[in-house]
Amino acid sequence: MRPVGDAKWRLEEVRYVLNHWAGYRLQAYGITQNHKRIIRLSFLIPHTPDDTRWRQNELFLICDGWAAYWHADYDPATGVILSWQTNGVA
């Protein structure tokens, strides 16, 4: 059995993330969701290896870029990743 449709797309996202893992940079910030403290983890791949703009901005917001940019919500009280999603494609 092979994944099709959304499952195939999701598998391609996972493969991309794992194949590029070492290139990602991380920004983290806290949010409150349903009265719970959550840490939003934002992963991004800089345009060039020496691109340090992601460190200089308070928050690096990107709305597309597919799996080069993705985020996860982490619950520090339980140690569980609640969700993760790559950005869309423009």
Secondary structure, DSSP 4 states (H G I P E B T S, - for coil): ----HHHHHHHHHHHHHHHTGGG-EEEEEEEEETTEEEEEEEEE--SSTT--HHHHSS----SB-GGGEEEEEEETTTTEEEEEEE-B--
